[in-house]
Amino acid sequence: MLKFFLYHLTHHTTVFGRELYHALAQHPNRTQDYYSADFFITTVGNECNYPNFDMRGCTTPTPLARFAETHKFYKLKPHVVFLHTTPKDLLPGLINIAYVGPGIVIPPPAITRVPFGKAAREPRVYFQGTTARTPKRKKIIASLGRTALVKEKGTKEEYRHYLKTSEYALVVSGDLPWSYRLTEVIQSGAIPFFVNEDNHPLPMSDEIDWVRCAEFVSINDLKNWVPNKTAAALKRNYLLEIHSKFAKVREIGNYIVRAVSNSRPFKVPSSSQFITRAIKPLS
């Protein structure tokens, strides 16, 4: 893997950004020598709903307006940023780590921590949340068959209980084409249940075989879909294998370094060649 230089935390760093920073700070491929680094990892991100969903007064600013001014090595090597959805006008020389593809995709943080449930599970598809948040979500939930348990409202204790005791849990898009629920579902051990028409490139898809651990159903087949006990057992075994990728921030940090290292050749903002002239040391 390549070496990276990690920028220091700033007062603009998000809560999730701080967690990623501390995970990456201990990575063996981190170098303190900025000139020998193959790429730079910043703490720039726009996650604003973690650790509390629907935070009052939460805004999602565009943190790239003065990026070149605030990151002195911007024109030296590629820089990694963390915008939950990659903008179409992403600055040249930036590698974005997003919650949805294309590109490098990591799982969003879990708003509610749910331990992996090992007790017997009911053969149902569970969902708790606002059913009419978007027209697509409303249509999907209305199309679910008799095996579904849908709760518009409930406590966190109920949410944890049903995730740990349901064979499947529905994962649908929110206001943006991804959901914090994905990480919570996998942490709980429930099998993620996706509707094909709502599905988007999933996290770590270069390392995770999603067909082995999730259920994908067309919206037209929802009413007639029935759970398969044997297939569910196989999927849960694979979930146990990949569980740590979603439960530990350190594992997400390790994946980021691997994924960026494998994304070469890099593009830098100045030209097709890296700048090789000497630069002044940090003051």
KOLKOL-184243 format. One record per residue (C-alpha): residue number from 1; x, y, z. Coordinates in nm, 2 decimals. Example, Ala and Ser with C-alpha at 12.3 -4.5 7.8 and 13.67 -1.06 7.14 Angstrom:
% residues 2
+-----+--------+--------+--------+
:  nr :      X :      Y :      Z :
+-----+--------+--------+--------+
:   1 :   1.23 :  -0.45 :   0.78 :
:   2 :   1.37 :  -0.11 :   0.71 :
+-----+--------+--------+--------+
//
This chain:
% residues 283
+-----+--------+--------+--------+
:  nr :      X :      Y :      Z :
+-----+--------+--------+--------+
:   1 :   0.00 :   0.00 :   0.00 :
:   2 :   0.10 :   0.36 :  -0.05 :
:   3 :   0.20 :   0.61 :   0.22 :
:   4 :  -0.02 :   0.89 :   0.32 :
:   5 :   0.02 :   1.22 :   0.52 :
:   6 :  -0.27 :   1.30 :   0.76 :
:   7 :  -0.37 :   1.66 :   0.81 :
:   8 :  -0.43 :   1.78 :   1.16 :
:   9 :  -0.78 :   1.81 :   1.31 :
:  10 :  -0.95 :   2.15 :   1.28 :
:  11 :  -1.25 :   2.31 :   1.45 :
:  12 :  -1.45 :   2.24 :   1.13 :
:  13 :  -1.39 :   1.86 :   1.16 :
:  14 :  -1.71 :   1.66 :   1.20 :
:  15 :  -1.76 :   1.40 :   1.48 :
:  16 :  -1.73 :   1.11 :   1.23 :
:  17 :  -1.42 :   1.29 :   1.08 :
:  18 :  -1.26 :   1.29 :   1.43 :
:  19 :  -1.33 :   0.92 :   1.47 :
:  20 :  -1.17 :   0.85 :   1.13 :
:  21 :  -0.88 :   1.07 :   1.21 :
:  22 :  -0.80 :   0.88 :   1.53 :
:  23 :  -0.83 :   0.55 :   1.35 :
:  24 :  -0.60 :   0.66 :   1.06 :
:  25 :  -0.35 :   0.83 :   1.30 :
:  26 :  -0.23 :   0.48 :   1.41 :
:  27 :  -0.21 :   0.33 :   1.06 :
:  28 :   0.13 :   0.18 :   0.97 :
:  29 :   0.13 :   0.35 :   0.63 :
:  30 :   0.10 :   0.70 :   0.78 :
:  31 :   0.41 :   0.91 :   0.73 :
:  32 :   0.51 :   1.24 :   0.90 :
:  33 :   0.72 :   1.33 :   0.60 :
:  34 :   0.47 :   1.51 :   0.37 :
:  35 :   0.72 :   1.51 :   0.08 :
:  36 :   0.74 :   1.13 :   0.07 :
:  37 :   0.37 :   1.08 :   0.09 :
:  38 :   0.18 :   0.93 :  -0.21 :
:  39 :  -0.14 :   1.10 :  -0.11 :
:  40 :  -0.28 :   1.33 :   0.16 :
:  41 :  -0.59 :   1.26 :   0.39 :
:  42 :  -0.77 :   1.56 :   0.51 :
:  43 :  -1.04 :   1.60 :   0.78 :
:  44 :  -1.27 :   1.78 :   0.54 :
:  45 :  -1.63 :   1.64 :   0.54 :
:  46 :  -1.99 :   1.74 :   0.55 :
:  47 :  -2.15 :   1.48 :   0.77 :
:  48 :  -2.39 :   1.66 :   1.00 :
:  49 :  -2.64 :   1.41 :   1.13 :
:  50 :  -2.40 :   1.20 :   1.33 :
:  51 :  -2.41 :   1.11 :   1.62 :
:  52 :  -2.77 :   1.24 :   1.65 :
:  53 :  -3.01 :   1.21 :   1.35 :
:  54 :  -3.21 :   1.51 :   1.24 :
:  55 :  -3.00 :   1.74 :   1.45 :
:  56 :  -3.17 :   2.08 :   1.51 :
:  57 :  -3.01 :   2.36 :   1.32 :
:  58 :  -2.79 :   2.12 :   1.13 :
:  59 :  -2.65 :   2.25 :   0.81 :
:  60 :  -2.44 :   2.08 :   0.54 :
:  61 :  -2.21 :   2.35 :   0.40 :
:  62 :  -1.98 :   2.30 :   0.10 :
:  63 :  -1.64 :   2.28 :   0.27 :
:  64 :  -1.43 :   2.31 :  -0.05 :
:  65 :  -1.47 :   2.69 :  -0.12 :
:  66 :  -1.12 :   2.77 :   0.01 :
:  67 :  -0.97 :   2.43 :   0.00 :
:  68 :  -0.65 :   2.53 :  -0.20 :
:  69 :  -0.59 :   2.81 :   0.06 :
:  70 :  -0.63 :   2.60 :   0.37 :
:  71 :  -0.44 :   2.29 :   0.24 :
:  72 :  -0.09 :   2.40 :   0.15 :
:  73 :   0.01 :   2.07 :  -0.03 :
:  74 :  -0.30 :   2.06 :  -0.25 :
:  75 :  -0.10 :   2.09 :  -0.57 :
:  76 :   0.16 :   1.84 :  -0.47 :
:  77 :  -0.03 :   1.51 :  -0.45 :
:  78 :  -0.39 :   1.39 :  -0.44 :
:  79 :  -0.60 :   1.48 :  -0.14 :
:  80 :  -0.88 :   1.27 :   0.02 :
:  81 :  -1.20 :   1.44 :   0.14 :
:  82 :  -1.51 :   1.30 :   0.30 :
:  83 :  -1.83 :   1.43 :   0.14 :
:  84 :  -2.12 :   1.19 :   0.19 :
:  85 :  -2.24 :   1.24 :  -0.17 :
:  86 :  -1.98 :   1.32 :  -0.44 :
:  87 :  -2.05 :   1.65 :  -0.61 :
:  88 :  -2.04 :   1.67 :  -0.99 :
:  89 :  -1.80 :   1.96 :  -0.97 :
:  90 :  -1.55 :   1.80 :  -0.73 :
:  91 :  -1.22 :   1.99 :  -0.75 :
:  92 :  -0.94 :   1.83 :  -0.96 :
:  93 :  -0.69 :   1.64 :  -0.75 :
:  94 :  -0.95 :   1.54 :  -0.49 :
:  95 :  -1.05 :   1.18 :  -0.41 :
:  96 :  -1.38 :   1.17 :  -0.24 :
:  97 :  -1.48 :   0.90 :   0.01 :
:  98 :  -1.86 :   0.88 :   0.00 :
:  99 :  -2.16 :   0.68 :   0.13 :
: 100 :  -2.28 :   0.60 :  -0.22 :
: 101 :  -2.10 :   0.54 :  -0.55 :
: 102 :  -1.95 :   0.57 :  -0.80 :
: 103 :  -1.60 :   0.57 :  -0.66 :
: 104 :  -1.47 :   0.47 :  -0.31 :
: 105 :  -1.77 :   0.40 :  -0.09 :
: 106 :  -1.76 :   0.35 :   0.29 :
: 107 :  -2.06 :   0.26 :   0.52 :
: 108 :  -2.22 :   0.56 :   0.70 :
: 109 :  -2.18 :   0.56 :   1.08 :
: 110 :  -2.45 :   0.40 :   1.29 :
: 111 :  -2.67 :   0.65 :   1.47 :
: 112 :  -2.80 :   0.37 :   1.69 :
: 113 :  -2.56 :   0.10 :   1.81 :
: 114 :  -2.71 :  -0.25 :   1.79 :
: 115 :  -2.51 :  -0.55 :   1.91 :
: 116 :  -2.51 :  -0.86 :   1.68 :
: 117 :  -2.81 :  -1.07 :   1.78 :
: 118 :  -2.75 :  -1.44 :   1.81 :
: 119 :  -3.09 :  -1.55 :   1.94 :
: 120 :  -3.36 :  -1.71 :   1.72 :
: 121 :  -3.51 :  -1.48 :   1.46 :
: 122 :  -3.86 :  -1.44 :   1.32 :
: 123 :  -3.89 :  -1.49 :   0.94 :
: 124 :  -4.00 :  -1.13 :   0.86 :
: 125 :  -3.88 :  -0.81 :   0.70 :
: 126 :  -3.86 :  -0.53 :   0.96 :
: 127 :  -3.87 :  -0.16 :   0.91 :
: 128 :  -3.90 :   0.13 :   1.16 :
: 129 :  -3.91 :   0.49 :   1.04 :
: 130 :  -4.11 :   0.74 :   0.85 :
: 131 :  -4.28 :   0.55 :   0.58 :
: 132 :  -4.36 :   0.85 :   0.36 :
: 133 :  -4.03 :   1.03 :   0.38 :
: 134 :  -4.00 :   1.01 :   0.00 :
: 135 :  -4.25 :   0.89 :  -0.27 :
: 136 :  -4.02 :   0.60 :  -0.36 :
: 137 :  -4.00 :   0.48 :   0.01 :
: 138 :  -4.38 :   0.51 :   0.04 :
: 139 :  -4.43 :   0.30 :  -0.27 :
: 140 :  -4.18 :   0.03 :  -0.16 :
: 141 :  -4.33 :   0.00 :   0.19 :
: 142 :  -4.69 :  -0.02 :   0.05 :
: 143 :  -4.57 :  -0.31 :  -0.17 :
: 144 :  -4.44 :  -0.52 :   0.11 :
: 145 :  -4.61 :  -0.85 :   0.16 :
: 146 :  -4.75 :  -1.02 :   0.48 :
: 147 :  -4.40 :  -1.11 :   0.60 :
: 148 :  -4.32 :  -0.75 :   0.68 :
: 149 :  -4.33 :  -0.57 :   1.02 :
: 150 :  -4.35 :  -0.20 :   0.97 :
: 151 :  -4.35 :   0.05 :   1.26 :
: 152 :  -4.39 :   0.42 :   1.19 :
: 153 :  -4.27 :   0.51 :   1.54 :
: 154 :  -4.10 :   0.33 :   1.82 :
: 155 :  -3.84 :   0.36 :   2.09 :
: 156 :  -3.47 :   0.29 :   2.04 :
: 157 :  -3.51 :  -0.02 :   2.26 :
: 158 :  -3.79 :  -0.15 :   2.04 :
: 159 :  -3.58 :  -0.07 :   1.73 :
: 160 :  -3.28 :  -0.27 :   1.87 :
: 161 :  -3.51 :  -0.56 :   1.98 :
: 162 :  -3.67 :  -0.60 :   1.64 :
: 163 :  -3.34 :  -0.57 :   1.45 :
: 164 :  -3.19 :  -0.85 :   1.67 :
: 165 :  -3.50 :  -1.08 :   1.63 :
: 166 :  -3.59 :  -1.03 :   1.27 :
: 167 :  -3.44 :  -1.23 :   0.99 :
: 168 :  -3.43 :  -0.94 :   0.75 :
: 169 :  -3.44 :  -0.56 :   0.78 :
: 170 :  -3.55 :  -0.32 :   0.50 :
: 171 :  -3.28 :  -0.07 :   0.38 :
: 172 :  -3.43 :   0.21 :   0.18 :
: 173 :  -3.30 :   0.55 :   0.07 :
: 174 :  -3.37 :   0.86 :   0.28 :
: 175 :  -3.35 :   1.22 :   0.15 :
: 176 :  -3.03 :   1.11 :  -0.03 :
: 177 :  -2.96 :   0.78 :  -0.20 :
: 178 :  -2.81 :   0.61 :   0.10 :
: 179 :  -2.91 :   0.53 :   0.46 :
: 180 :  -2.75 :   0.51 :   0.81 :
: 181 :  -2.98 :   0.21 :   0.86 :
: 182 :  -2.75 :   0.00 :   0.65 :
: 183 :  -2.47 :   0.00 :   0.91 :
: 184 :  -2.72 :  -0.05 :   1.19 :
: 185 :  -2.88 :  -0.35 :   1.02 :
: 186 :  -2.55 :  -0.52 :   0.96 :
: 187 :  -2.42 :  -0.46 :   1.31 :
: 188 :  -2.74 :  -0.62 :   1.44 :
: 189 :  -2.69 :  -0.93 :   1.23 :
: 190 :  -3.02 :  -0.89 :   1.04 :
: 191 :  -2.99 :  -0.95 :   0.66 :
: 192 :  -3.01 :  -0.63 :   0.46 :
: 193 :  -3.32 :  -0.63 :   0.24 :
: 194 :  -3.29 :  -0.42 :  -0.07 :
: 195 :  -3.54 :  -0.33 :  -0.34 :
: 196 :  -3.36 :  -0.34 :  -0.68 :
: 197 :  -3.52 :  -0.02 :  -0.80 :
: 198 :  -3.39 :   0.16 :  -0.50 :
: 199 :  -3.05 :   0.00 :  -0.49 :
: 200 :  -2.72 :   0.20 :  -0.54 :
: 201 :  -2.35 :   0.10 :  -0.54 :
: 202 :  -2.29 :  -0.03 :  -0.19 :
: 203 :  -2.00 :   0.02 :   0.04 :
: 204 :  -1.67 :  -0.17 :   0.00 :
: 205 :  -1.82 :  -0.36 :  -0.30 :
: 206 :  -1.47 :  -0.44 :  -0.42 :
: 207 :  -1.42 :  -0.65 :  -0.11 :
: 208 :  -1.77 :  -0.75 :  -0.01 :
: 209 :  -1.98 :  -0.99 :  -0.21 :
: 210 :  -2.32 :  -0.83 :  -0.14 :
: 211 :  -2.52 :  -1.12 :  -0.30 :
: 212 :  -2.38 :  -1.35 :  -0.03 :
: 213 :  -2.51 :  -1.14 :   0.27 :
: 214 :  -2.81 :  -0.94 :   0.14 :
: 215 :  -3.15 :  -1.00 :  -0.02 :
: 216 :  -3.23 :  -0.82 :  -0.35 :
: 217 :  -3.59 :  -0.82 :  -0.46 :
: 218 :  -3.77 :  -0.63 :  -0.74 :
: 219 :  -4.06 :  -0.41 :  -0.63 :
: 220 :  -4.30 :  -0.61 :  -0.85 :
: 221 :  -4.21 :  -0.93 :  -0.66 :
: 222 :  -4.24 :  -0.79 :  -0.30 :
: 223 :  -4.59 :  -0.91 :  -0.23 :
: 224 :  -4.51 :  -1.27 :  -0.33 :
: 225 :  -4.16 :  -1.29 :  -0.18 :
: 226 :  -4.12 :  -1.54 :   0.10 :
: 227 :  -3.81 :  -1.60 :   0.32 :
: 228 :  -3.58 :  -1.89 :   0.27 :
: 229 :  -3.45 :  -2.03 :   0.59 :
: 230 :  -3.15 :  -2.22 :   0.44 :
: 231 :  -3.04 :  -1.92 :   0.23 :
: 232 :  -3.08 :  -1.69 :   0.53 :
: 233 :  -2.85 :  -1.91 :   0.74 :
: 234 :  -2.58 :  -1.89 :   0.47 :
: 235 :  -2.61 :  -1.51 :   0.44 :
: 236 :  -2.58 :  -1.47 :   0.82 :
: 237 :  -2.26 :  -1.67 :   0.83 :
: 238 :  -2.11 :  -1.43 :   0.57 :
: 239 :  -2.24 :  -1.13 :   0.77 :
: 240 :  -2.04 :  -1.26 :   1.06 :
: 241 :  -1.73 :  -1.25 :   0.84 :
: 242 :  -1.78 :  -0.89 :   0.73 :
: 243 :  -1.93 :  -0.76 :   1.05 :
: 244 :  -1.61 :  -0.59 :   1.18 :
: 245 :  -1.59 :  -0.38 :   0.86 :
: 246 :  -1.91 :  -0.20 :   0.98 :
: 247 :  -1.86 :  -0.22 :   1.36 :
: 248 :  -1.51 :  -0.08 :   1.39 :
: 249 :  -1.40 :   0.26 :   1.27 :
: 250 :  -1.04 :   0.12 :   1.25 :
: 251 :  -1.15 :  -0.13 :   0.99 :
: 252 :  -1.31 :   0.15 :   0.78 :
: 253 :  -0.98 :   0.35 :   0.80 :
: 254 :  -0.79 :   0.05 :   0.69 :
: 255 :  -1.02 :   0.00 :   0.39 :
: 256 :  -0.98 :   0.37 :   0.29 :
: 257 :  -0.61 :   0.33 :   0.27 :
: 258 :  -0.64 :   0.01 :   0.07 :
: 259 :  -0.90 :   0.16 :  -0.17 :
: 260 :  -0.71 :   0.48 :  -0.23 :
: 261 :  -0.39 :   0.28 :  -0.29 :
: 262 :  -0.57 :   0.07 :  -0.55 :
: 263 :  -0.73 :   0.37 :  -0.73 :
: 264 :  -0.41 :   0.48 :  -0.91 :
: 265 :  -0.32 :   0.64 :  -1.14 :
: 266 :  -0.40 :   0.96 :  -0.96 :
: 267 :  -0.49 :   1.29 :  -1.12 :
: 268 :  -0.33 :   1.60 :  -0.97 :
: 269 :  -0.46 :   1.96 :  -1.02 :
: 270 :  -0.15 :   2.11 :  -1.18 :
: 271 :  -0.07 :   1.87 :  -1.46 :
: 272 :  -0.04 :   1.51 :  -1.55 :
: 273 :   0.29 :   1.49 :  -1.36 :
: 274 :   0.34 :   1.52 :  -0.99 :
: 275 :   0.52 :   1.83 :  -0.88 :
: 276 :   0.88 :   1.72 :  -0.79 :
: 277 :   1.03 :   2.06 :  -0.69 :
: 278 :   1.13 :   2.10 :  -0.33 :
: 279 :   0.88 :   2.28 :  -0.10 :
: 280 :   0.93 :   2.46 :   0.22 :
: 281 :   0.91 :   2.26 :   0.54 :
: 282 :   0.62 :   2.31 :   0.78 :
: 283 :   0.66 :   2.60 :   1.01 :
+-----+--------+--------+--------+
//
